[in-house]
Amino acid sequence: MTGFTIDATHPCLPGHFPGRPLVPGVVILDRVVAAIEDRHGPLPALRLPQVKFLQPLLPGVAADIALQALPATEGRRWRFRVSAGDTLLASGEVVAPASTPSTDATAA
């Protein structure tokens, strides 16, 4: 499990939303992708075929990311859950396509 907290001074918060800042979903998803890459290395462009935001994440609140590798016919696939304590904030799936051999002429 990977934990994170978005500080109240994060540059995304003043406009999302003035007077009652909420951590934007894209920031949460960025942390999910970073957690996957921390474990599996850099990934190519990803697909997110299913994402649900169930509760808002407030600045300064600690959240945890749980990842589960799923079987995939091509590439790699993970299910994620983002929680704050016992509250589920977001869940979904991330899919990375199968790696393709380099076409760089300098690669040996």
C-alpha positions in Angstrom: 0.0 0.0 0.0 1.3 3.5 -0.9 0.3 6.5 1.1 0.1 10.2 0.1 -1.2 13.5 1.2 -1.8 16.6 -1.0 -0.7 19.7 0.9 -3.1 22.6 1.1 -0.5 24.7 -0.8 -0.7 22.5 -3.9 -1.1 24.7 -7.0 -4.2 22.8 -8.2 -6.3 23.8 -5.2 -7.1 27.5 -5.5 -9.4 27.0 -8.5 -10.8 23.6 -7.4 -12.9 25.0 -5.7 -12.5 28.5 -4.2 -13.5 28.5 -0.5 -13.8 24.6 -0.3 -10.8 23.1 -2.0 -11.0 19.5 -3.2 -8.2 17.5 -4.6 -8.9 17.1 -8.4 -9.4 13.5 -9.7 -6.5 13.9 -12.1 -4.1 14.5 -9.1 -5.4 11.4 -7.4 -4.9 9.4 -10.7 -1.4 10.8 -11.1 -0.6 9.4 -7.6 -2.1 6.0 -8.7 0.1 5.9 -11.8 3.2 7.0 -9.8 2.5 4.1 -7.4 2.3 1.6 -10.2 5.5 3.0 -11.8 7.3 2.9 -8.5 6.7 -0.9 -8.4 7.0 -1.8 -12.2 9.1 1.0 -13.8 8.1 3.5 -16.4 5.0 2.6 -18.4 3.9 3.6 -21.9 0.7 5.5 -22.4 -2.0 4.1 -20.2 -5.8 3.5 -20.5 -8.2 3.9 -17.6 -11.2 1.9 -18.8 -13.0 2.3 -15.5 -12.7 4.9 -12.8 -15.1 5.9 -10.0 -14.7 8.8 -7.7 -16.9 8.0 -4.7 -16.0 10.6 -2.1 -13.8 13.8 -2.3 -10.3 13.9 -1.0 -9.6 17.1 1.0 -6.2 18.8 1.2 -4.1 17.5 4.1 -6.0 14.2 4.5 -3.8 11.1 4.2 -4.9 8.6 1.6 -3.7 5.1 0.7 -3.5 3.4 -2.7 -4.0 -0.4 -2.8 -3.0 -2.1 -6.1 -3.9 -5.5 -7.4 -2.3 -7.0 -10.5 -5.0 -8.5 -12.8 -4.6 -11.1 -15.5 -4.4 -9.5 -19.0 -4.4 -11.0 -22.4 -2.0 -8.3 -23.6 0.0 -5.9 -21.7 -0.5 -5.4 -17.9 -3.6 -4.5 -15.9 -4.1 -3.3 -12.3 -7.1 -2.6 -10.1 -6.7 0.3 -7.7 -8.5 1.5 -4.6 -7.8 4.9 -3.0 -9.0 5.2 0.6 -8.8 7.6 3.5 -9.1 5.5 6.6 -12.1 3.3 6.1 -13.6 5.5 3.4 -13.2 4.5 -0.2 -12.5 7.6 -2.3 -11.8 6.2 -5.7 -11.5 2.9 -7.5 -10.8 1.7 -11.0 -8.5 -0.1 -13.4 -5.3 0.9 -15.2 -4.2 -0.9 -18.4 -0.7 -0.7 -20.0 -0.3 -2.0 -23.5 2.2 -4.7 -24.3 5.7 -3.5 -24.7 6.9 -3.2 -28.3 10.4 -3.8 -29.5 12.4 -0.6 -30.0 12.6 0.7 -33.5 15.5 2.9 -32.7 18.4 2.2 -35.1 20.9 2.8 -32.3 19.4 0.1 -30.0 21.5 -3.0 -30.0 
